[in-house]
């Protein structure tokens, strides 16, 4: 069973819940816009299915509505910010706005954002940068129940630790690479579990460290009270990237890394190290634009038997057009969780 709903109606529904949970109308609308955009982009894992967790986090005190970033250090092209456990859809945008202003002024900016609640789809921030002609790189860690196993390990020790890179392409849609360092995002396991689906082999290990295709092992506690874990993509290579995201997004930003036993708290905290570069200030913009287009054209000339060569960002734009036209499908379990969250805040 599922529900098909327009983006407009889904935004309104989510905004009502977020506002009732304590946010201002403006904050609730911005959070809802971000979540629904994730659904429109084909990333249901980072969409409205996160609302139940957000509501629980607010009620537990781990997520602080109506809270923005606090500037800890400002040395021009270097910013250190504290998200103060505010909605990441708010703090992330504020951090990007500050960083982009400095990048245009100085040619580059490094932004260290720690202690933010769940930032959501990191590609959103890269899209903000490329819209202003800026290159951006993002390294993110996750402070929540550890759901990803280290290469060679048998239980969860860190989060899905995403990495994202955005590159503007002159006169064309941008390159936006946004990926979890786990083989798939944790949220996709929640979606699969809610739909009663199995997942591909090589994605998960169970609570005993053995391979499984049951997404439930990382969604609900198993018979012994333990969870399974996701695997990293690319074996030791993805594992190395995940560790880099923890060290850069967590340790370097000051937000902290994960090194303790899991608990049942619902808050999801992120740290994000962002590097912004203005090609115009770098002095290579003309050559950059020429070479970037030449290379992407070269890629597309490769013979293909599967519908053509794509560039990162294209699947999301295709999904947005289709879902804006046809509506967003929300599975029955997620819909029930949304209704339950609404009831928790008195709707």
matplotlib code that plots the C-alpha trace (Angstrom):
import matplotlib.pyplot as plt

x = [0.0, 1.1, -0.1, 0.5, 0.6, 1.6, 4.8, 2.7, 0.4, 3.3, 5.2, 2.1, 1.6, 5.2, 5.4, 2.4, 4.0, 7.4, 5.7, 3.6, 6.8, 8.0, 9.5, 8.5, 6.4, 9.4, 11.7, 9.0, 8.5, 12.2, 12.7, 9.6, 10.9, 14.2, 12.7, 10.2, 13.0, 14.8, 11.7, 11.4, 15.0, 14.5, 16.2, 13.3, 15.9, 16.5, 12.9, 9.8, 10.5, 12.9, 10.1, 9.2, 12.8, 13.0, 9.9, 11.2, 14.5, 12.7, 10.7, 13.8, 15.7, 18.3, 17.1, 16.6, 14.0, 14.5, 18.3, 20.9, 24.6, 27.0, 30.2, 33.2, 36.0, 36.0, 39.3, 38.0, 38.4, 38.2, 35.0, 34.3, 30.6, 28.5, 25.2, 23.9, 21.8, 19.5, 17.8, 20.5, 18.2, 18.6, 22.2, 23.6, 22.1, 23.3, 26.8, 26.8, 25.6, 28.4, 31.0, 29.8, 30.0, 33.6, 34.6, 33.4, 35.3, 38.6, 38.5, 38.0, 36.6, 36.9, 33.8, 33.9, 30.4, 30.0, 27.1, 24.4, 21.3, 20.8, 21.9, 19.8, 20.7, 24.2, 23.7, 21.4, 24.4, 26.5, 23.6, 23.6, 27.3, 27.2, 24.2, 26.7, 29.5, 31.4, 33.1, 32.3, 33.5, 31.8, 33.0, 30.4, 30.3, 27.3, 26.9, 24.1, 23.8, 26.8, 25.4, 28.4, 31.1, 34.8, 36.4, 37.2, 35.0, 31.8, 29.6, 28.7, 31.4, 30.5, 27.8, 27.1, 29.5, 28.6, 30.9, 29.7, 31.4, 29.7, 31.2, 29.5, 29.5, 29.3, 25.9, 24.9, 23.5, 26.1, 28.0, 26.8, 28.3, 26.6, 27.1, 27.2, 30.4, 28.3, 27.2, 23.7, 22.3, 20.8, 17.5, 17.2, 17.3, 14.4, 12.5, 13.2, 12.1, 8.9, 8.1, 8.9, 11.7, 15.1, 18.3, 21.2, 23.8, 27.0, 25.0, 24.6, 25.8, 23.5, 23.9, 26.3, 28.5, 27.2, 26.0, 22.2, 19.7, 17.2, 17.2, 15.5, 18.8, 19.8, 16.4, 15.0, 16.8, 17.2, 16.4, 19.5, 18.9, 21.7, 21.8, 23.5, 25.5, 25.9, 29.1, 31.1, 31.2, 34.3, 35.6, 38.8, 38.5, 35.1, 36.1, 39.1, 36.8, 34.4, 37.3, 38.4, 34.9, 34.9, 38.3, 37.5, 33.8, 33.9, 37.4, 38.6, 35.3, 35.3, 31.9, 33.3, 33.7, 31.9, 33.8, 31.2, 28.5, 25.2, 22.2, 18.5, 18.5, 16.9, 19.0, 21.3, 24.2, 26.4, 29.7, 30.6, 33.8, 33.1, 35.7, 34.5, 36.5, 35.6, 37.2, 37.0, 39.2, 41.6, 42.4, 41.6, 37.9, 38.1, 40.3, 38.3, 35.0, 36.6, 38.2, 35.3, 32.9, 35.4, 35.8, 32.1, 31.5, 34.2, 32.5, 29.2, 30.8, 31.5, 29.4, 26.6, 24.1, 22.2, 20.7, 23.7, 26.4, 25.1, 26.8, 26.3, 23.2, 21.2, 19.2, 18.0, 16.9, 15.1, 13.4, 12.3, 10.6, 8.7, 7.7, 6.6, 4.3, 3.1, 3.2, 5.4, 4.7, 4.9, 4.8, 2.1, 4.4, 6.1, 2.6, 1.5, 4.7, 4.0, 0.4, 1.8, 4.3, 1.5, -0.5, 2.6, 2.6, -1.1, -2.3]
y = [0.0, 3.6, 7.1, 9.4, 13.1, 16.3, 18.0, 21.1, 19.1, 17.1, 20.2, 21.6, 18.5, 18.3, 22.0, 21.7, 18.9, 20.7, 23.9, 22.2, 20.6, 24.1, 25.7, 29.1, 29.0, 30.2, 27.5, 24.8, 25.8, 25.7, 22.3, 20.9, 22.3, 20.6, 17.2, 17.2, 18.2, 15.1, 13.0, 14.8, 14.1, 10.4, 10.2, 9.1, 8.1, 11.8, 13.0, 13.2, 9.8, 11.6, 13.7, 11.0, 11.0, 14.8, 15.0, 12.4, 14.2, 17.5, 15.8, 14.2, 17.5, 16.5, 18.8, 22.5, 24.4, 28.0, 27.8, 29.1, 28.8, 30.5, 31.9, 30.6, 31.8, 34.3, 35.0, 35.9, 32.8, 30.5, 30.0, 27.8, 27.5, 25.8, 24.5, 24.4, 21.3, 23.3, 21.8, 21.1, 22.3, 25.7, 25.6, 24.1, 26.9, 29.5, 28.1, 28.0, 31.5, 32.7, 30.6, 31.6, 35.3, 34.8, 32.7, 35.4, 37.9, 36.0, 33.4, 30.5, 29.7, 26.8, 26.3, 24.0, 23.4, 21.2, 20.2, 20.5, 18.3, 16.1, 18.1, 16.0, 15.7, 17.2, 17.7, 20.5, 22.5, 21.8, 22.9, 26.2, 26.7, 25.7, 28.1, 30.9, 29.5, 28.1, 24.7, 23.0, 19.9, 18.6, 15.9, 14.9, 12.7, 11.3, 11.1, 8.6, 4.9, 3.6, 1.6, 1.0, -1.7, -1.0, -3.0, -6.4, -5.6, -7.3, -4.6, -0.9, 1.6, 4.8, 6.4, 6.6, 9.6, 11.2, 13.0, 15.5, 17.5, 20.2, 21.6, 24.2, 23.5, 26.7, 26.9, 23.4, 21.7, 21.2, 18.1, 17.2, 14.1, 13.1, 9.7, 7.9, 6.0, 3.0, 0.9, 2.5, 5.1, 4.0, 5.7, 3.5, 0.5, 2.1, 2.6, -1.0, -2.4, -0.4, -1.8, -5.3, -5.6, -7.4, -5.7, -6.9, -9.2, -7.6, -4.7, -5.8, -8.0, -9.2, -8.9, -11.9, -10.4, -12.7, -11.6, -10.9, -9.3, -8.4, -4.5, -5.0, -5.8, -2.2, -0.7, -2.6, -4.5, -8.2, -11.1, -10.4, -6.7, -6.0, -4.5, -5.6, -3.1, -1.7, -2.4, 0.4, 0.8, -0.3, -2.4, -0.8, 2.2, 3.3, 2.5, 4.8, 7.6, 7.0, 7.4, 10.6, 12.0, 11.2, 12.9, 16.0, 16.4, 15.3, 15.8, 18.8, 20.8, 20.3, 18.6, 15.3, 11.7, 8.5, 6.3, 4.9, 2.3, 3.1, 4.3, 4.7, 8.5, 9.8, 12.9, 12.7, 15.2, 16.0, 17.8, 19.2, 20.5, 22.5, 23.9, 26.5, 27.8, 30.6, 29.7, 33.4, 34.4, 31.5, 32.9, 29.7, 30.2, 30.3, 27.2, 25.5, 26.0, 24.9, 21.8, 20.7, 20.8, 19.0, 16.2, 15.7, 15.7, 13.1, 10.9, 11.0, 9.9, 6.5, 3.7, 2.7, -0.2, 1.1, 4.4, 6.6, 7.9, 10.1, 12.8, 13.0, 15.1, 14.0, 11.2, 13.6, 16.2, 13.6, 12.3, 15.9, 16.4, 13.1, 13.3, 17.0, 15.8, 12.5, 13.1, 11.6, 8.1, 7.6, 4.0, 3.0, 2.4, 5.9, 7.5, 5.8, 7.1, 10.6, 10.4, 9.1, 12.0, 14.5, 13.0, 13.3, 17.0, 17.4, 17.5]
z = [0.0, -0.6, -0.9, -3.8, -2.9, -4.7, -3.5, -2.5, -0.3, 1.2, 2.0, 3.8, 5.8, 6.9, 7.7, 10.0, 12.0, 12.3, 13.3, 15.9, 17.3, 18.1, 15.0, 13.7, 10.5, 8.4, 9.9, 9.4, 5.8, 5.1, 6.7, 4.8, 1.5, 2.0, 2.9, 0.0, -2.4, -1.3, -2.2, -5.5, -6.3, -5.8, -2.4, -0.1, 2.5, 3.2, 2.7, 4.7, 6.3, 8.6, 10.2, 12.8, 14.0, 14.1, 16.2, 18.6, 18.8, 19.6, 22.3, 23.8, 23.7, 21.2, 18.5, 19.2, 17.0, 16.1, 16.6, 14.1, 13.7, 16.2, 14.8, 16.8, 14.6, 11.7, 10.0, 6.6, 4.4, 7.5, 9.5, 12.5, 13.3, 16.0, 14.8, 18.3, 17.6, 15.3, 12.3, 9.7, 6.9, 8.6, 10.0, 6.8, 4.6, 7.0, 6.9, 3.1, 2.9, 5.0, 3.2, -0.3, 0.6, 1.7, -1.3, -3.7, -1.6, -1.1, -3.8, -1.4, 2.0, 4.4, 6.6, 9.6, 10.9, 14.0, 16.3, 13.7, 13.7, 10.6, 7.6, 5.2, 1.6, 1.3, -2.5, -1.5, -0.3, -3.4, -5.5, -3.6, -4.5, -8.1, -8.7, -7.8, -10.0, -7.1, -6.7, -3.4, -1.5, 1.6, 4.1, 6.7, 9.7, 11.6, 15.4, 16.0, 16.4, 14.4, 11.5, 9.2, 9.8, 9.2, 6.4, 8.1, 11.1, 12.2, 13.8, 13.3, 14.3, 12.4, 10.4, 6.6, 6.4, 3.1, 0.7, -1.9, -4.7, -6.8, -10.0, -12.2, -15.9, -18.1, -19.8, -18.7, -15.6, -13.0, -11.8, -8.3, -6.8, -3.5, -2.0, 1.3, 2.0, 3.1, 0.2, 0.5, 2.8, 6.1, 5.2, 2.1, 4.4, 6.4, 3.2, 2.0, 5.5, 5.4, 2.0, 3.0, 0.4, 0.5, -0.5, -2.8, -1.4, -0.1, 1.4, 5.0, 7.8, 10.5, 14.3, 14.2, 11.5, 8.8, 5.3, 5.0, 2.6, 5.4, 5.8, 9.2, 10.8, 10.7, 11.4, 14.4, 17.2, 16.6, 19.0, 21.1, 21.2, 18.8, 15.3, 12.1, 10.0, 6.5, 4.5, 3.0, -0.8, -2.6, 0.3, 1.8, -0.5, 0.7, 4.3, 3.9, 2.6, 5.5, 8.0, 6.2, 6.5, 10.2, 10.8, 8.7, 9.3, 12.9, 14.5, 12.5, 12.8, 16.6, 16.4, 17.6, 16.4, 17.4, 19.9, 22.4, 22.7, 21.0, 22.8, 21.9, 21.5, 18.3, 17.6, 14.6, 14.8, 11.8, 11.3, 7.9, 6.5, 3.4, 0.9, -1.5, -4.5, -6.9, -10.3, -11.4, -8.5, -9.1, -12.6, -14.5, -15.2, -19.0, -19.2, -16.5, -18.4, -21.7, -20.2, -18.1, -21.1, -23.3, -20.8, -20.1, -23.9, -24.3, -21.7, -23.4, -26.7, -25.2, -26.8, -24.5, -24.4, -21.4, -22.5, -22.6, -20.2, -17.4, -15.3, -11.5, -10.8, -13.9, -12.2, -9.5, -12.1, -14.0, -10.9, -10.0, -13.3, -13.1, -9.4, -9.8, -12.6, -11.2, -7.4, -4.7, -3.5, 0.2, 1.4, 3.9, 6.8, 6.4, 6.1, 9.3, 11.0, 9.8, 11.2, 14.5, 14.7, 14.0, 16.9, 19.2, 18.7, 19.1, 15.5]

ax = plt.figure().add_subplot(projection="3d")
ax.plot(x, y, z, "-o")
ax.set_aspect("equal")
plt.show()
